[in-house]
Amino acid sequence: MSTVINSYETVMLFTAVNGEEGANALFEKFKGLIEQNGTLTSVDEWGKRRLAYLIDDQIEAYYYLVKFESGPEFLSELDRIYKITDGVLRSIILKKD
């Protein structure tokens, strides 16, 4: 039985309260997690940007876009870790065609 590998991209928004160093530390954590469970294809750091609306009373966040390849079973684990990690304001994972 062969393992299915798909292409995905994820956008992560981290709180600006902890500053750039805090956001970078969170990003390195998730980057390492993705590398353990798949193949990183590109990373795009968008830096600190103003949010379109308040999230948890915050007006700014650090944005990161990561493209990667992995099996579909990893997505639920990545999403679960996003949800339980302090400092993650929003995240989304999309499957690319």
FENLIN-V203793 format. One line per field, one symbol per residue. psi: psi as a letter, one per 40 degrees, with the letter a starting at -180 (. if undefined). A space follows every 50 residues. Layout:
# FENLIN-V203793
psi->???
This chain:
# FENLIN-V203793
psi->hihhhihiiihhhiiedeadddddddddddddddddeahhdihhheahih idihhffieiihhhhhhihiiddddddddddddehhehdiiihihi.
